[in-house]
Structure formats: C-alpha cells, structure tokens
Amino acid sequence: MKQLFANIFCLACLLAQCGIAKPANLNPGCVVVTNIPYYSEAALLKADDYQKSQCRLDLRYPTNHAGFATVVWFHGGGLTVGHRHFIEFGKPDVAVAAVGYRLSPQGKLPSFL
C-alpha cells in the first residue's frame, strides 16, 4: 500500500513537470493535478465505465519547499454517497491526495477500493 501511494505521488509530480498541472487558486505556491486514474492501463482495459470514472484521484502539493507531509483523503459517506474533494488545513505546506472510489450499490464488496 505504501508503494502504491508513492507511485501515485511520483506520477502526479511527473504530470506537473510536463505542464499538465494547473496552479491552485486558493493556495499560492501549490499545484493541483486532477482526475488521475490510479489503475494501470492494462487494468483499465478490463474495467467497466463506472470503475473508470470513479477510481481517480486529485493531488494538491506545495512547490515552494521539499519535505512536506502528505495526507491521503478518502471522503466519507458510508460507502454509498460522496465524492473526492480536498480538505483544507489552512496551510499550503501539506500535500493532499483526494481519492475517489466505487460506491454501493454499483460497486460490490470488496471492490470499493
């Protein structure tokens, strides 16, 4: 699991360096990368449309310093409602990965994550 989050973060940083990311309006010195699929291309070929649309994440991270903390945020909703969104810490020096996932009843146990 730790390796998965590291891979997701590295991918998002690479996308940001390629110019795909856009600056965050609320936090100067941060970059936001949105709608990142977290399954491999091979897995997505076998996935249904619901999985392809739900299993994505958004990443916000500071660009003005290194060594920042990262929070991986899974929204609440009892596995039946909700959507990915950023939580605010009041400080732009914390990275946030906002993760979307399949919800019941469209997603079946154990496929929520």
N, C-alpha and C positions, 0 to 999 in steps of 0.2 A: 504494500500500500504506500509506504514511504517513497519507493521508487516511482510509482505511478504519479504522485504529486510532484516529484522532482522533474519528471519528464514533461508533465503538463506545463510547469512553470518555464522550463527551458524552451519549449515550443512557443509559448506566448512571447517570451523575450526575443526570440528569433523573428517572429512576425513583426514585433515592434521595430526592430532594427531594419526590417525590409520596407518600412513605411506603411504597413497595413494598419498600425495602431493610430489612434487619434488622441490628442491631449484631452484630459478630463477638464471640464469647465469648472467644477466646484473646487478642485484641488490643484492649484498651480504646482508644477514640479512632478506631476503624476501622469502616467499614461494608462489608457484604458484599451484593452483588446477584447472584442465581444464575439460571441457566437462561435466559440472554438469547439469542434467536436472532440470528445475525449476517447472515442473508439478508433481503432486503426482503420485504414481504408478497406482492408480485407474484411473486417468485421462489419463495416457499414454496407458492404455489398450484399450481405445476408440479412441486414436489418430491415424492419418494416418502417414505414413513413413516420409512425409515432415515435419510435426509438430515435430515428434520425433527427427529429425536431426537438425532442425533449433532452436528449443526452448531450448537452453542450454546457459550456461554462463561459463566464466573463471574468476577466482578470484586470485588476487595477493595481499598479505598483509605482513606487516613487522612483524618479530618475535622478534626483539630486544627491543621493548618497547610497552607499552599499551597506550590507549587514542588517537590513531591515527584517522585522518579523513578518510572517505570513499567516493569515487566518484563512482556513478553508471553510466556507459558509454553506451549509445545507439548510435551505429555508424550511420552516415548519409547515404544518398543515395536516399532520396525521397521515401522511402518505396518500391523501385523497385530494387536496387542493393546494394552491400556491404556485409560485414561480420564482426563478432565480432573481436575486437583486442584491445590490451592495448594501452592507451595513456601514454606518458611519461611526468612526471612532473620535472624530473631532480633530484628529491629527493626520496629515497626509503621509506620515512616515511608516505606515503599516500597509503591507500589501494584502489584498483580499481577492480570493478566488471564489466567485459565486457560482455554485454548481446547480444545474437543473437535472432532474431525474424523472423517470416514468412514475405515473401516479395510478392508483387503483381507481376504477376497475380495469382501465385499459392495460396497465402493467400488471402482470401476475407475479405473485410471490415465487421466487426470490429475485425477480428481475428489477426491483425498484432502483437499485444502484448497480 
